[in-house]
Amino acid sequence: MSEPIRVVLVEDNDVFREALELLLGLRPEMQVVATVADGADAAGVVAEVRPDVVLMDYRLPGLDGVQATRAVKEASPETAVVCLTASANLRERDALLEAGAVDCLRKDDGLDAIVAAIRNAARRAAA
């Protein structure tokens, strides 16, 4: 069996972050290695734990998702970033992709879509 996909969650909503951590943790191919609630903390944690994928919210305290994505990519260029947002408009989604995110999903896309995006991002990062 291959190594699990190492994931860092960057999400300020405690309930959503904890639920996502629990649901991803139930999947044998995923391992949540860290969670942070503030965009300003994302790059430091990523530099320390070197995940395969970061699941990044858009609206965050400290740094927003665009700024935090840039910082994460600077700290760990090999880490893929998938953005997960409740309400980013097209301009904001484009800014996330320009900052280095490989995909941008809505929080209501469902767990299967989120897991598929994490898998695709991990494959892309490994290539």
N, CA, C and O of each residue as an XYZ file, in Angstrom:
508
protein
N       0.843     -1.186      0.000
C       0.000      0.000      0.000
C       0.880      1.239      0.000
O       1.898      1.280      0.692
N       0.498      2.242     -0.767
C       1.293      3.466     -0.843
C       1.061      4.333      0.393
O       0.121      4.125      1.160
N       1.936      5.293      0.556
C       1.837      6.218      1.686
C       0.568      7.055      1.567
O       0.148      7.379      0.456
N      -0.051      7.411      2.693
C      -1.233      8.268      2.615
C      -0.860      9.676      2.147
O       0.280     10.116      2.296
N      -1.836     10.361      1.587
C      -1.667     11.757      1.180
C      -1.681     12.603      2.446
O      -2.645     12.583      3.212
N      -0.605     13.342      2.653
C      -0.475     14.180      3.853
C      -1.120     15.542      3.579
O      -0.754     16.241      2.634
N      -2.090     15.899      4.431
C      -2.907     17.089      4.200
C      -2.813     18.039      5.391
O      -2.820     17.614      6.546
N      -2.723     19.336      5.083
C      -2.860     20.391      6.090
C      -4.145     21.142      5.773
O      -4.384     21.516      4.625
N      -4.970     21.361      6.788
C      -6.203     22.126      6.642
C      -5.985     23.540      7.158
O      -5.518     23.728      8.281
N      -6.317     24.526      6.349
C      -6.255     25.931      6.752
C      -7.681     26.464      6.659
O      -8.165     26.786      5.574
N      -8.339     26.551      7.797
C      -9.766     26.879      7.861
C     -10.060     27.528      9.200
O      -9.723     26.971     10.245
N     -10.688     28.709      9.184
C     -10.956     29.416     10.434
C     -12.248     29.003     11.122
O     -12.422     29.291     12.306
N     -13.156     28.339     10.423
C     -14.392     27.882     11.039
C     -14.098     26.580     11.788
O     -13.868     25.537     11.176
N     -14.108     26.659     13.115
C     -13.723     25.507     13.943
C     -14.565     24.271     13.652
O     -14.022     23.175     13.519
N     -15.869     24.428     13.551
C     -16.759     23.287     13.335
C     -16.475     22.639     11.982
O     -16.367     21.417     11.886
N     -16.353     23.458     10.940
C     -16.085     22.915      9.608
C     -14.708     22.247      9.567
O     -14.559     21.161      9.006
N     -13.698     22.902     10.164
C     -12.337     22.351     10.157
C     -12.295     21.006     10.882
O     -11.702     20.046     10.390
N     -12.928     20.947     12.053
C     -12.910     19.693     12.824
C     -13.681     18.584     12.111
O     -13.257     17.428     12.127
N     -14.813     18.927     11.486
C     -15.579     17.929     10.740
C     -14.778     17.409      9.552
O     -14.746     16.206      9.293
N     -14.128     18.327      8.828
C     -13.321     17.928      7.684
C     -12.136     17.063      8.127
O     -11.805     16.071      7.477
N     -11.511     17.444      9.224
C     -10.395     16.645      9.749
C     -10.869     15.231     10.087
O     -10.187     14.255      9.775
N     -12.021     15.122     10.716
C     -12.563     13.811     11.078
C     -12.896     12.996      9.832
O     -12.519     11.828      9.738
N     -13.598     13.601      8.876
C     -14.019     12.874      7.685
C     -12.837     12.449      6.818
O     -12.815     11.329      6.307
N     -11.857     13.331      6.648
C     -10.668     12.952      5.874
C      -9.857     11.902      6.618
O      -9.276     11.009      6.002
N      -9.817     12.009      7.942
C      -9.070     11.048      8.752
C      -9.636      9.636      8.695
O      -8.925      8.670      8.972
N     -10.898      9.513      8.341
C     -11.518      8.191      8.205
C     -11.115      7.491      6.918
O     -11.350      6.292      6.762
N     -10.516      8.224      6.004
C     -10.107      7.654      4.723
C      -8.672      7.145      4.836
O      -7.777      7.904      5.209
N      -8.442      5.876      4.520
C      -7.099      5.316      4.689
C      -6.034      5.964      3.813
O      -4.849      5.921      4.142
N      -6.455      6.574      2.686
C      -5.479      7.192      1.785
C      -5.150      8.633      2.165
O      -4.359      9.282      1.481
N      -5.747      9.147      3.251
C      -5.526     10.531      3.691
C      -4.997     10.554      5.125
O      -5.364      9.725      5.957
N      -4.133     11.519      5.384
C      -3.644     11.742      6.747
C      -3.581     13.252      6.969
O      -2.778     13.945      6.344
N      -4.426     13.755      7.858
C      -4.379     15.175      8.201
C      -3.230     15.338      9.193
O      -3.287     14.832     10.314
N      -2.184     16.053      8.765
C      -0.976     16.177      9.586
C      -0.951     17.453     10.414
O      -0.165     17.570     11.355
N      -1.815     18.419     10.066
C      -1.898     19.657     10.848
C      -3.142     20.426     10.425
O      -3.638     20.277      9.308
N      -3.630     21.249     11.339
C      -4.710     22.171     11.023
C      -4.351     23.531     11.599
O      -3.748     23.624     12.669
N      -4.723     24.580     10.886
C      -4.513     25.945     11.384
C      -5.758     26.769     11.072
O      -6.476     26.507     10.107
N      -5.995     27.772     11.916
C      -7.190     28.602     11.779
C      -6.881     29.988     11.236
O      -7.800     30.764     10.974
N      -5.616     30.310     11.064
C      -5.211     31.658     10.667
C      -4.289     31.568      9.459
O      -3.331     30.796      9.461
N      -4.576     32.354      8.433
C      -3.754     32.336      7.230
C      -2.293     32.658      7.489
O      -1.409     32.165      6.788
N      -2.039     33.486      8.497
C      -0.658     33.865      8.810
C       0.160     32.692      9.339
O       1.390     32.723      9.286
N      -0.510     31.656      9.849
C       0.193     30.490     10.394
C       0.455     29.403      9.358
O       1.225     28.475      9.607
N      -0.182     29.517      8.204
C      -0.150     28.430      7.222
C       1.256     28.103      6.727
O       1.657     26.940      6.751
N       2.009     29.102      6.280
C       3.324     28.835      5.682
C       4.285     28.206      6.678
O       5.035     27.298      6.320
N       4.276     28.671      7.915
C       5.173     28.102      8.922
C       4.881     26.643      9.195
O       5.799     25.830      9.307
N       3.603     26.306      9.303
C       3.219     24.918      9.543
C       3.588     24.050      8.335
O       4.099     22.942      8.498
N       3.333     24.550      7.144
C       3.658     23.795      5.926
C       5.162     23.575      5.814
O       5.603     22.485      5.449
N       5.943     24.588      6.122
C       7.400     24.436      6.075
C       7.871     23.377      7.063
O       8.851     22.674      6.813
N       7.175     23.269      8.176
C       7.555     22.297      9.213
C       7.141     20.870      8.867
O       7.941     19.946      9.014
N       5.894     20.671      8.404
C       5.387     19.301      8.215
C       5.443     18.809      6.774
O       5.255     17.617      6.531
N       5.698     19.700      5.805
C       5.849     19.339      4.387
C       4.739     18.411      3.883
O       5.007     17.270      3.505
N       3.491     18.902      3.878
C       2.391     18.058      3.387
C       2.419     17.933      1.869
O       3.115     18.676      1.177
N       1.650     16.984      1.376
C       1.466     16.849     -0.068
C       0.484     17.906     -0.575
O       0.664     18.476     -1.651
N      -0.560     18.154      0.226
C      -1.643     19.051     -0.177
C      -2.063     19.924      0.999
O      -2.124     19.470      2.141
N      -2.348     21.180      0.694
C      -2.970     22.095      1.659
C      -4.373     22.384      1.161
O      -4.565     22.763      0.006
N      -5.351     22.204      2.035
C      -6.722     22.585      1.732
C      -6.937     23.945      2.369
O      -6.977     24.060      3.594
N      -7.078     24.982      1.541
C      -7.022     26.380      1.963
C      -8.363     27.080      1.820
O      -8.955     27.087      0.741
N      -8.840     27.669      2.909
C     -10.032     28.514      2.854
C      -9.662     29.843      2.195
O      -8.486     30.200      2.138
N     -10.654     30.571      1.700
C     -10.374     31.884      1.110
C     -10.419     32.986      2.162
O      -9.492     33.790      2.267
N     -11.482     33.021      2.929
C     -11.652     34.081      3.928
C     -11.065     33.618      5.253
O     -11.625     32.764      5.941
N      -9.921     34.203      5.590
C      -9.173     33.813      6.789
C      -8.724     35.057      7.540
O      -8.513     36.110      6.938
N      -8.576     34.934      8.856
C      -7.916     36.022      9.586
C      -6.414     35.984      9.307
O      -5.894     34.976      8.828
N      -5.730     37.064      9.602
C      -4.275     37.119      9.367
C      -4.000     37.430      7.914
O      -3.964     38.596      7.521
N      -3.807     36.408      7.121
C      -3.654     36.532      5.678
C      -4.876     35.901      5.026
O      -5.374     34.883      5.508
N      -5.366     36.488      3.938
C      -6.470     35.836      3.239
C      -5.931     34.637      2.452
O      -4.726     34.390      2.433
N      -6.826     33.908      1.814
C      -6.419     32.696      1.108
C      -5.408     32.927      0.001
O      -4.535     32.090     -0.226
N      -5.517     34.057     -0.694
C      -4.568     34.365     -1.767
C      -3.184     34.599     -1.181
O      -2.205     34.018     -1.649
N      -3.095     35.446     -0.163
C      -1.807     35.733      0.470
C      -1.218     34.477      1.114
O      -0.019     34.221      1.003
N      -2.062     33.699      1.781
C      -1.592     32.472      2.439
C      -1.139     31.441      1.414
O      -0.166     30.725      1.651
N      -1.832     31.353      0.272
C      -1.417     30.428     -0.787
C      -0.043     30.816     -1.318
O       0.820     29.955     -1.495
N       0.165     32.091     -1.571
C       1.491     32.555     -2.022
C       2.568     32.186     -1.007
O       3.635     31.693     -1.374
N       2.280     32.429      0.273
C       3.260     32.142      1.327
C       3.550     30.646      1.420
O       4.700     30.246      1.604
N       2.519     29.826      1.294
C       2.698     28.367      1.335
C       3.555     27.905      0.160
O       4.473     27.105      0.339
N       3.261     28.405     -1.042
C       4.028     28.004     -2.222
C       5.479     28.468     -2.125
O       6.381     27.792     -2.622
N       5.705     29.603     -1.496
C       7.072     30.077     -1.285
C       7.801     29.202     -0.269
O       8.982     28.899     -0.440
N       7.099     28.797      0.787
C       7.704     27.978      1.840
C       7.929     26.535      1.394
O       8.876     25.885      1.836
N       7.057     26.037      0.517
C       7.123     24.642      0.101
C       6.577     24.510     -1.326
O       5.425     24.121     -1.516
N       7.401     24.831     -2.320
C       6.924     24.835     -3.714
C       6.338     23.511     -4.186
O       5.500     23.493     -5.088
N       6.768     22.405     -3.589
C       6.280     21.094     -4.019
C       4.903     20.760     -3.459
O       4.277     19.803     -3.914
N       4.418     21.524     -2.486
C       3.105     21.287     -1.891
C       2.018     21.869     -2.784
O       2.096     23.025     -3.198
N       1.001     21.059     -3.078
C      -0.135     21.526     -3.877
C      -1.154     22.189     -2.954
O      -1.358     21.758     -1.819
N      -1.786     23.238     -3.458
C      -2.818     23.944     -2.693
C      -4.146     23.806     -3.417
O      -4.260     24.113     -4.604
N      -5.149     23.338     -2.682
C      -6.521     23.276     -3.173
C      -7.325     24.236     -2.314
O      -7.345     24.114     -1.090
N      -7.984     25.187     -2.952
C      -8.783     26.149     -2.196
C     -10.200     25.636     -2.044
O     -10.766     25.012     -2.942
N     -10.742     25.916     -0.895
C     -12.082     25.492     -0.552
C     -12.765     26.703      0.059
O     -12.364     27.168      1.126
N     -13.783     27.214     -0.599
C     -14.382     28.456     -0.149
C     -15.901     28.402     -0.199
O     -16.490     27.684     -1.007
N     -16.507     29.160      0.665
C     -17.967     29.221      0.685
C     -18.485     30.205     -0.345
O     -19.567     30.014     -0.900
N     -17.718     31.261     -0.606
C     -18.324     32.338     -1.375
C     -17.378     33.143     -2.276
O     -17.683     34.295     -2.586
N     -16.287     32.602     -2.688
C     -15.385     33.380     -3.550
C     -16.028     33.604     -4.918
O     -16.587     32.685     -5.517
N     -15.936     34.830     -5.391
C     -16.450     35.126     -6.725
C     -15.386     34.761     -7.762
O     -14.296     34.314     -7.403
N     -15.696     34.947     -9.027
C     -14.788     34.541    -10.104
C     -13.443     35.251    -10.009
O     -12.402     34.626    -10.212
N     -13.448     36.542     -9.706
C     -12.202     37.301     -9.576
C     -11.348     36.742     -8.433
O     -10.132     36.606     -8.563
N     -11.996     36.425     -7.324
C     -11.264     35.863     -6.178
C     -10.731     34.467     -6.491
O      -9.609     34.129     -6.115
N     -11.531     33.662     -7.177
C     -11.071     32.321     -7.570
C      -9.874     32.418     -8.520
O      -8.911     31.662     -8.391
N      -9.939     33.345     -9.466
C      -8.812     33.547    -10.375
C      -7.560     33.965     -9.610
O      -6.460     33.509     -9.923
N      -7.722     34.830     -8.608
C      -6.583     35.273     -7.799
C      -5.971     34.099     -7.043
O      -4.750     34.022     -6.908
N      -6.800     33.191     -6.551
C      -6.295     32.001     -5.856
C      -5.478     31.130     -6.804
O      -4.406     30.646     -6.441
N      -5.980     30.934     -8.006
C      -5.261     30.120     -8.989
C      -3.959     30.798     -9.414
O      -2.937     30.132     -9.578
N      -3.993     32.112     -9.591
C      -2.779     32.848     -9.943
C      -1.742     32.790     -8.818
O      -0.539     32.838     -9.076
N      -2.208     32.689     -7.577
C      -1.294     32.614     -6.433
C      -0.637     31.242     -6.316
O       0.309     31.072     -5.546
N      -1.134     30.256     -7.077
C      -0.502     28.943     -7.065
C      -1.413     27.780     -6.723
O      -0.963     26.634     -6.718
N      -2.687     28.041     -6.435
C      -3.610     26.940     -6.168
C      -3.817     26.136     -7.449
O      -3.817     26.695     -8.546
N      -3.995     24.822     -7.307
C      -4.214     23.968     -8.474
C      -5.695     23.728     -8.734
O      -6.073     23.271     -9.812
N      -6.536     24.037     -7.745
C      -7.970     23.838     -7.895
C      -8.678     24.724     -6.883
O      -8.091     25.130     -5.879
N      -9.934     25.019     -7.151
C     -10.717     25.844     -6.244
C     -12.136     25.295     -6.210
O     -12.836     25.297     -7.222
N     -12.549     24.829     -5.053
C     -13.865     24.221     -4.876
C     -14.715     25.053     -3.933
O     -14.214     25.889     -3.182
N     -16.015     24.801     -3.994
C     -16.923     25.399     -3.023
C     -17.111     24.415     -1.871
O     -17.062     23.200     -2.064
N     -17.327     24.954     -0.675
C     -17.509     24.093      0.493
C     -18.725     23.194      0.355
O     -18.777     22.129      0.971
N     -19.701     23.603     -0.439
C     -20.892     22.770     -0.607
C     -20.772     21.782     -1.771
O     -21.763     21.155     -2.145
N     -19.572     21.632     -2.350
C     -19.374     20.658     -3.428
C     -19.471     19.221     -2.938
O     -19.678     18.315     -3.745
N     -19.330     18.990     -1.660
C     -19.454     17.646     -1.123
C     -18.105     16.986     -0.883
O     -17.103     17.330     -1.510
N     -18.103     16.040      0.028
C     -16.868     15.384      0.439
C     -16.200     14.621     -0.703
O     -14.975     14.646     -0.822
N     -16.981     13.947     -1.540
C     -16.382     13.183     -2.644
C     -15.611     14.095     -3.592
O     -14.532     13.731     -4.058
N     -16.152     15.269     -3.880
C     -15.468     16.223     -4.761
C     -14.201     16.757     -4.102
O     -13.182     16.947     -4.766
N     -14.267     16.995     -2.806
C     -13.093     17.487     -2.074
C     -11.995     16.423     -2.065
O     -10.828     16.726     -2.313
N     -12.373     15.182     -1.778
C     -11.398     14.085     -1.771
C     -10.791     13.903     -3.159
O      -9.581     13.708     -3.280
N     -11.611     13.963     -4.205
C     -11.094     13.823     -5.572
C     -10.107     14.942     -5.893
O      -9.077     14.700     -6.522
N     -10.418     16.161     -5.465
C      -9.506     17.289     -5.716
C      -8.193     17.101     -4.972
O      -7.133     17.417     -5.512
N      -8.238     16.594     -3.748
C      -7.013     16.335     -2.979
C      -6.175     15.267     -3.690
O      -4.963     15.419     -3.840
N      -6.824     14.200     -4.119
C      -6.107     13.126     -4.845
C      -5.452     13.661     -6.115
O      -4.281     13.395     -6.386
N      -6.231     14.423     -6.891
C      -5.689     14.978     -8.146
C      -4.519     15.911     -7.867
O      -3.513     15.878     -8.576
N      -4.646     16.733     -6.850
C      -3.563     17.661     -6.496
C      -2.319     16.901     -6.061
O      -1.206     17.281     -6.424
N      -2.489     15.845     -5.294
C      -1.348     15.047     -4.824
C      -0.656     14.365     -6.007
O       0.573     14.308     -6.061
N      -1.436     13.855     -6.939
C      -0.853     13.233     -8.146
C      -0.074     14.260     -8.945
O       1.032     13.990     -9.413
N      -0.661     15.442     -9.097
C      -0.013     16.514     -9.845
C       1.285     16.929     -9.170
O       2.292     17.156     -9.840
N       1.262     17.028     -7.840
C       2.451     17.438     -7.085
C       3.555     16.388     -7.180
O       4.739     16.725     -7.190
N       3.164     15.116     -7.249
C       4.140     14.030     -7.307
C       4.764     13.874     -8.681
O       5.846     13.302     -8.817
N       4.077     14.389     -9.712
C       4.554     14.226    -11.097
C       5.762     15.088    -11.405
O       6.272     15.057    -12.525
